[in-house]
């Protein structure tokens, strides 16, 4: 994979990460300062796991 392809993939990973951040913010704003329900907590956990995976992929990409 050349540097241009790596750059495009890295950009794609960042966009996905930003999208997940937006989804997390939406869920947190739904609670409006109240405690999150179990469904919201589960969704947040899943989204955070997905973000971690994207970060892992980005780090791996930059180290290759």
N, C-alpha and C positions, 0 to 999 in steps of 0.2 A: 504494500500500500504506500503510495507516494504522499508527500506532505500536503498536497492539495486535497487529496481524499481524506486524510486524517483530519484536516481542518474542517471539511464539510461534515464529517461524522461528529467531531467535537461540537460543532455548532448545533447540530441536530440534538445531541445529548443535552446541551444547555437549554435549548428550547423546551425539551420534554421536562427538564428539571423545573424550569420556570412555570410550566403548565401545572405541574404537581404542586408547586408552592401556591399557585392561585387556588387550586382546589382545596388545599389545606386551609387557606385564609377564609374561603367561603364557608367551610364547615365550622370554623371557629367563630365566625361572625354570626352564624345561625343561632349559636347559644346565647349571644348578647350578654356576656358576662355571667351567665348561669353555668352550672356544671354540665358537661357534655353527657349525653345519654350513651348507652352501651353501643348502639349502632354507630354513632358518630365516633366514639373511641376506636372501634374496630376499623372503621374506614380510615381514620387518621393513622393508625398503626400500619395498615396496608400501604398507604401513600408514602409514609416515612420509609418503609422498607424499599419501595420502588425508587425513591430518591437516593437511598444508600447504594442501590444496585447501579444506578446511573453514574454516581460518583466513582464507584469501583471501576466501571467500564471506562470512564474518562481518564482515570489515573493509569489504567492498563494501556490505554491507547497512547498516552503521552510517553509511557516507558518503553513502547515497542519501537 
